[in-house]
């Protein structure tokens, strides 16, 4: 065997090899695409804000309209009608009417009845799942005992008429407090 390499040469060879690997990795292009993009009113820290739909989200205005209409119907207690008239066949095929009613019963049990929402609050997330383009439209909803997010998932077809999926989740911040009720008027003297 030949003479042992000096420690300085070994370090240079290792550094050159590591540099070559880093440069080779940087030249590789990943074979996957980003799975989703999010556009919202407000900021990440404060998304319960009404504002006009941004230019890059204008094409999702029909999804906002449908989401608002569905929230209005749920607020009015029309869960059964929403199931029968507004959900996609695909969703109705995977969720029975009894399961749908139970989903909203659990939401009410947890947070109370829906008391409000901001029509121009919006959040859209586009994604691709199993080759299918989807759009999630999220609404912040005020309930009697807190706030929830209601997320409607639509085929990203430009129509956004019937959701393929609907779910709700608890938000960390409570619902805004209503102003205190004024005391009752004094009784008239007898």
Secondary structure, 3 states (H helix, E strand, C coil): CCCCCCHHHHHHHHHHHHHHHHHHHHHCCCCCCCCEEEEECCCCCCCCCCCCCCHHHHHHHHHHHHHHHHHHHHHCCCHHHHHHHHCCHHHHHHCCHHHHHHHHHHHHHHHCCEEEECCCCCEEEEEEECCEEEEEEEEEEEECCEEEEEEEEEECCCCCCCCCEEEEEECCCCCCCCCCCCCCCCCCCC
